Amino acid sequence: MAHVHSHITRHELEDTFVASMRLRGQVEDIAPRLAQIRAAAGARAAGPGIVIYHDHNPDIGHDLEVCVPVSEAVAAAGITCHVLPGGPWLGITHIGPYQDTLATWRVLGAHIREYCIGIAEDPMREVYVEGPETHGDDTSRYVTELMIPLLMPRWIAYMAEGLEQLAGAEARDAVLTGDMIDIETDPARKVAWAQGLMQRLDTTVTDETIKCRIMNGCAHRFPQERIDFLREKFHELGGVDALLRFMGEDKSMGGRSYYAAPRREGMTVIETKDPARPEAYAAATDPREKRAAACFCPIVRQAILTDAALSDTWCHCGAGWFTQLWGGIFGQPVQVEVLETVRDGGERCMFRVHIPDGVAVENPSNGKIK
C-alpha cells in the first residue's frame, strides 16, 4: 500500500538537460519509456527519471513527457533532448506504486488550498527518485517526488521587472517594500499583504495605463505553443470570427475547450473565463462560495470568502492572460479592459479585448471588413 511523507517542502530547481519521449498514454506506459531512454543514454544518464504531465485525460490517455537527465545529447529514434526549466517548486514524497500517486497529489492539493498557494503554469512533474533500478519489482518501495510549480516568487519578480521598466527603480522600491509572503504565510496575512501592495502601487503609479501594463505583466504565462498554433490558424482561416468558431470547438482540456467561449462584439472580443473549479462552482449555493470557486487567484478567493476589499488594480493581472493570447495572435499589442470580476461581485470574470485597426474580421455574410 502506498503512503506519503507528510512533510511538504519548497525546492529551487536548476535547469536540467534531459533526453525525453512525448506520448499520449497511461501511467503504466511510463516505466517502459524510462527504460528505453536509459538504454539509449547509457553512461550519459545523469539522474532520476522525470515525467511531465502536459495534459490529463484518462479517457484518451494523458499527454506525457518521459525524461531522463543526461550529461550530453542522445541521438536515438523517438528521443529528443532539451533543457527542462528549473525555478521554485513545491514537492511532496510518495512511497509506493506509480499508479497510486493520485491520493498523494490530493494531499498536496489540499495543502495548496489551505494556504492559498498560487500555482504557476508549468506542467506538474513526478520525479522517480527510487524505482525499478533500486527496488526491482517491489513497487511498494518506490519513491516518487510529486512537484508543482510555485507562482508567487515568479509573480513578484514579474512585478519588479515591470515596475522598473515602466515606472523606474524608485517606484519599484517604493511598491515592493516591507515583508514578502511565502508558502506558509497565513491566508489572512496574504490578503493583507496584497491589500498593502495594491495601495502602494495605486499611490506610487498614478498613470492608469502604465499601472495596468505592470499588472498585465504579472499574469500566468499563456502556453507559447498554443499562441503560435492559433496565430497560424488565424492566418489560415483569414478572420477573427472563423478563429473564434475554431476556438469554441476545441476539446483539448479533458474534453472541455481550453479557450472557453470568446465572442466578438464589433471590433472587440469578449472573453468570459470558465470557473476555475467547475464542479464546486456548479454545486455552490452560497454566492460567495460560488464566486470563490470561479476564481483562479488564491488570494482573491480568500478575499471573497472573508469579505476583504481588494483594489480593482489587482485583476488587471488576470487581463494579462488575454493580452498575451491576442497580442500573440495578432502580432501586435492589444488593449484589454476588465469588465466584471468575481472579486467585485460578478459570478464570472469578463474582459474586453480591442481588435487593432487593420485586423481582418468576418462579417455575418462572410465578407471581411478592415
PyMOL commands that set and color helices and strands:
alter all, ss='L'
color gray80, all
select helices_A, chain A and resi 27-44+98-114+132-135+139-141+152-166+169-175+187-204+208-216+224-237+240-248+278-283+287-294+298-305+312-330
alter helices_A, ss='H'
color red, helices_A
select strands_A, chain A and resi 3-4+9-13+16-25+49-55+62-69+80-84+87-95+125-130+143-149+263-265+268-272+336-340+350-354+361-362+368-369
alter strands_A, ss='S'
color yellow, strands_A
deselect
rebuild
show_as cartoon
